[in-house]
Each structure stands twice: as structure tokens, then as C-alpha cells.
Amino acid sequence: MTDASLVVTDLRVEFSGFVAVDGVSFDAHPGEVRFLIGPNGAGKTTCIDAVTGLVKGTGSARLGEKELLGRQVHRIVRLGVGRTFQTASVFDELTVLQNLDIAAGRHRSPLSLLRTRRGVDPSIEQALEETGLTGELTTPAGILSHGQKQWLEIAMLLVQDAKVLLLDEPVAGMSHDERTATGELLQRIAAKRIVLVVEHDMDFMRRYATRVTVLHQGRVLSQGTVAEVQADPRVQEVYLGTADAMTEA
Ligand SMILES: Nc1ncnc2c1ncn2[C@@H]1O[C@H](COP(=O)(O)OP(=O)(O)OP(=O)(O)O)[C@@H](O)[C@H]1O
């Protein structure tokens, strides 16, 4: 639950002389599903890495009044900034509930594990409901579908009460139905949080984005609503190989 916005200004990230992100500025507000798109190597993940403290960046990334750049990763997490990675990072051999317990920082004794239902925290219950995983409480994460694993990761951020969710290609490898369910989930959770999605899937972006920033070679190429970005000739040029993907209804 947040009123604060994420405001990234003039972000620059350099890897041994190679400028991966160069003067990138964008903002994201609660209530919108914000997308960051661009071709391979455009710098999307690096932007998220910089905001979450995994790589060093210059410029500014503010959450409300708080500057994130320069802080350590765990301090950024404590400010309420959560992220997912392209590959789901859940504990496969643990159940959904155990994964959520760990995310909530809760230790569950073997006995209470047997009495799972009774011992579920309200925050976990709510995250399970929001992500549609209520029926999977005792399922080992390893046998969840690909989509469910991504939802579990999102649920883990929800139990941590993340104010900002930075999601790296959340629908990659998902079925059509899973994509739809994920888009609706993102709309629900964005009502009270900041949701920023890095994505390749143009159809998904078109269906669920409120505003979009297009990166190309480390710089902002275009920014605006889906309609504005799709109509931008520079975007169509960059996506020439996938121009149909940009313009299809
Ligand atoms: N740790 C690193 N060291 C050196 N170069 C890196 C590092 N991380 C990323 N890069 C380079 O920075 C550029 C941007 O990479 P990044 O992963 O941010 O792009 P992306 O837009 O997320 O691409 P993709 O859609 O393929 O994930 C690429 O040229 C990449 O090779």
C-alpha cells in the first residue's frame, strides 16, 4: 500500500566502459501497470538491477522521498522494493506455504506444518487468494505449473508487503490462459502498489499496460500510452523485424 511514486531520473549504468543504460528517466505510480519494453540488450533488466541495488548506477531512483541508488540491496528490500527474475526463484522442494513462510520471515515448526490451515497468517492467506494459489497450499513448489511458480513469486512479494514490484518477463513461457490470469493479477495488485513490468510480449503489453517506456541501446526511445508508443515511427523502426507485433490489433 503506497502513495509514493518511483521516479528514475538520468539513470546511467556502465560495465567496464560499456554504457548499458544511458540517461534513462521514467516514473511509475500506484494504480498503473507500467511497462518497460525494448529489444534484446536494450537495458531493461539493467534498469531494474540498478533500482534494486544489484548493479551500481548513477543518476537517481527515488521512491517517494527516499533515494534508492547507493543503498545496499537488503536496505532497498526493506524500503519495500521487491522484484522477480526471468527464472522463478522459489524453493522447489518446499510447499507453497513453506515458501511463503520464508518470504514472510516466519519459522514454522514441523508440528505447525502438519496443521497448515490453522497456522496460516492473514497476510499469507490474502496473498494466496490474490494470486489464486489457495488450493495449492501444500503443493511442493517444484510441481507447480510454470505460471503458478511466477504467481508464487509474486505472492512472496505480497507477503513481504512490497510497495514496488519489479517483474522481469513475468509471462515468458506461459500459456494463453496463464497470461490472461497474470495480466488480471497485475491489474489487481497495481491498485495499491507500483507495478513495473519488463516484457518482450507485445500482445501482453498492449492488453495490460497503462503507460510504456521503450528502451533501445540503453536509451529511452519513446514513452507514453500504448497507442502513443505504437504510433511512434521510431518504435516501429526498431521493431521492424517484429513490426507486425507492434501494430496488430
Ligand atoms: N554484468 C554485465 N556485464 C557486462 N555487460 C552486461 C552485464 N549485464 C548486462 N550487460 C549488457 O548490458 C546490455 C543491456 O543488458 P540487459 O540485460 O539490461 O538488456 P535487456 O533489455 O534486459 O535484454 P533482454 O531482453 O535480452 O533481457 C547488454 O548489452 C548486456 O550484454
The ligand as an SDF file (V2000), in Angstrom:
LIG
                    3D

 31 33  0  0  0  0  0  0  0  0999 V2000
   27.0290   -7.7460  -15.7650 N   0  0  0  0  0  0  0  0  0  0  0  0
   27.1980   -7.3060  -17.0010 C   0  0  0  0  0  0  0  0  0  0  0  0
   28.4370   -7.0990  -17.5020 N   0  0  0  0  0  0  0  0  0  0  0  0
   28.6170   -6.6270  -18.7560 C   0  0  0  0  0  0  0  0  0  0  0  0
   27.6100   -6.3240  -19.5990 N   0  0  0  0  0  0  0  0  0  0  0  0
   26.3720   -6.5230  -19.1630 C   0  0  0  0  0  0  0  0  0  0  0  0
   26.0870   -7.0230  -17.8530 C   0  0  0  0  0  0  0  0  0  0  0  0
   24.7430   -7.0960  -17.6990 N   0  0  0  0  0  0  0  0  0  0  0  0
   24.2080   -6.6780  -18.8670 C   0  0  0  0  0  0  0  0  0  0  0  0
   25.1760   -6.3340  -19.7270 N   0  0  0  0  0  0  0  0  0  0  0  0
   24.9900   -5.8190  -21.0790 C   0  0  0  0  0  0  0  0  0  0  0  0
   24.1770   -4.6510  -20.9700 O   0  0  0  0  0  0  0  0  0  0  0  0
   23.2700   -4.5840  -22.0620 C   0  0  0  0  0  0  0  0  0  0  0  0
   21.8510   -4.4890  -21.5080 C   0  0  0  0  0  0  0  0  0  0  0  0
   21.5210   -5.7560  -20.9470 O   0  0  0  0  0  0  0  0  0  0  0  0
   20.1150   -6.0340  -20.2790 P   0  0  0  0  0  0  0  0  0  0  0  0
   20.1260   -7.4390  -19.7840 O   0  0  0  0  0  0  0  0  0  0  0  0
   19.7970   -4.9590  -19.3350 O   0  0  0  0  0  0  0  0  0  0  0  0
   19.1540   -5.9070  -21.5310 O   0  0  0  0  0  0  0  0  0  0  0  0
   17.6190   -6.2880  -21.6370 P   0  0  0  0  0  0  0  0  0  0  0  0
   16.9600   -5.1500  -22.3300 O   0  0  0  0  0  0  0  0  0  0  0  0
   17.0920   -6.6810  -20.3100 O   0  0  0  0  0  0  0  0  0  0  0  0
   17.6990   -7.5210  -22.6180 O   0  0  0  0  0  0  0  0  0  0  0  0
   16.8850   -8.9040  -22.6430 P   0  0  0  0  0  0  0  0  0  0  0  0
   15.5430   -8.5410  -23.1580 O   0  0  0  0  0  0  0  0  0  0  0  0
   17.6580   -9.7220  -23.6070 O   0  0  0  0  0  0  0  0  0  0  0  0
   16.8630   -9.4580  -21.2480 O   0  0  0  0  0  0  0  0  0  0  0  0
   23.5210   -5.8160  -22.9220 C   0  0  0  0  0  0  0  0  0  0  0  0
   24.3760   -5.4460  -23.9710 O   0  0  0  0  0  0  0  0  0  0  0  0
   24.1990   -6.7660  -21.9720 C   0  0  0  0  0  0  0  0  0  0  0  0
   25.0710   -7.6370  -22.6680 O   0  0  0  0  0  0  0  0  0  0  0  0
  1  2  1  0
  2  3  1  0
  2  7  2  0
  3  4  2  0
  4  5  1  0
  5  6  2  0
  6  7  1  0
  6 10  1  0
  7  8  1  0
  8  9  2  0
  9 10  1  0
 10 11  1  0
 11 12  1  0
 11 30  1  0
 12 13  1  0
 13 14  1  0
 13 28  1  0
 14 15  1  0
 15 16  1  0
 16 17  2  0
 16 18  1  0
 16 19  1  0
 19 20  1  0
 20 21  2  0
 20 22  1  0
 20 23  1  0
 23 24  1  0
 24 25  2  0
 24 26  1  0
 24 27  1  0
 28 29  1  0
 28 30  1  0
 30 31  1  0
M  END
$$$$
